[in-house]
Amino acid sequence: MHESSLIPDLIAKITALAAENGSTKVTSIEITIGALTGMDADHLREHFVTAAVGTVAEGAEIHCRISDDPLSSDIILESLELET
């Protein structure tokens, strides 16, 4: 499963950015899903929700779009909203 490495990496990025900004809660994230990840928005949300349990991202709203680049194989964190 490709998402088994992509989702934990995404959670790690979110956690690091929240810590850098002195936040303990992420309320919303915006993600671009690479066309080659093999995931659609619902699939990503399902895995993200499970992986986020117990982290600063637990319960965050997830806004996804699929990349226009047919060769993209990454999940790109576009933005996040933090609670201070």
C-alpha positions as CSV (number, residue, x, y, z in Angstrom):
1,M,0.0,0.0,0.0
2,H,1.5,3.3,-1.1
3,E,-0.6,5.3,1.4
4,S,1.2,3.4,4.2
5,S,4.2,5.7,3.7
6,L,2.5,8.8,2.4
7,I,0.0,9.3,5.2
8,P,2.5,9.0,8.1
9,D,4.8,11.5,6.2
10,L,1.9,13.9,5.9
11,I,1.0,13.6,9.6
12,A,4.7,14.2,10.5
13,K,4.7,17.4,8.4
14,I,1.5,18.7,9.9
15,T,2.8,17.9,13.4
16,A,6.1,19.7,12.8
17,L,4.4,22.8,11.4
18,A,1.9,22.9,14.3
19,A,4.8,22.7,16.8
20,E,6.8,25.3,14.9
21,N,3.8,27.6,15.3
22,G,3.1,26.8,18.9
23,S,-0.2,25.1,18.2
24,T,-1.6,21.9,19.7
25,K,-4.6,21.6,17.3
26,V,-5.0,21.6,13.6
27,T,-8.5,22.5,12.5
28,S,-8.3,22.3,8.7
29,I,-5.8,21.1,6.1
30,E,-5.7,21.5,2.3
31,I,-4.0,18.8,0.3
32,T,-3.3,18.1,-3.3
33,I,-3.2,14.4,-4.2
34,G,-0.8,13.3,-7.0
35,A,-2.5,11.5,-9.8
36,L,-0.1,8.6,-9.4
37,T,-0.7,8.0,-5.7
38,G,-3.7,5.7,-6.6
39,M,-5.9,7.5,-4.1
40,D,-9.0,9.6,-4.5
41,A,-10.1,12.2,-1.9
42,D,-12.4,9.7,0.0
43,H,-9.6,7.1,0.2
44,L,-7.1,9.6,1.5
45,R,-9.6,10.9,4.1
46,E,-10.3,7.4,5.3
47,H,-6.6,6.7,5.9
48,F,-5.9,10.1,7.2
49,V,-8.6,10.0,9.8
50,T,-7.3,6.7,11.1
51,A,-3.7,7.9,11.2
52,A,-4.5,11.2,12.8
53,V,-6.0,9.7,16.0
54,G,-4.0,10.9,19.0
55,T,-2.2,13.6,17.0
56,V,-2.7,17.4,16.6
57,A,-4.5,16.6,13.3
58,E,-7.2,14.5,14.9
59,G,-10.6,15.9,13.9
60,A,-9.2,18.3,11.3
61,E,-11.3,19.1,8.2
62,I,-9.6,17.7,5.1
63,H,-10.0,19.5,1.8
64,C,-8.5,17.6,-1.2
65,R,-8.0,18.1,-4.8
66,I,-6.4,15.9,-7.4
67,S,-3.3,17.2,-9.1
68,D,-3.5,18.2,-12.8
69,D,0.0,16.8,-13.3
70,P,-0.4,13.2,-14.5
71,L,3.1,12.3,-13.3
72,S,2.7,13.6,-9.7
73,S,3.1,10.8,-7.1
74,D,3.1,12.9,-3.9
75,I,0.6,14.3,-1.4
76,I,1.3,18.0,-1.1
77,L,0.3,19.9,2.0
78,E,-1.0,23.2,0.6
79,S,-2.1,24.9,3.8
80,L,-3.4,24.3,7.3
81,E,-5.3,26.2,9.9
82,L,-4.1,26.1,13.4
83,E,-5.8,26.7,16.7
84,T,-3.7,28.7,19.1
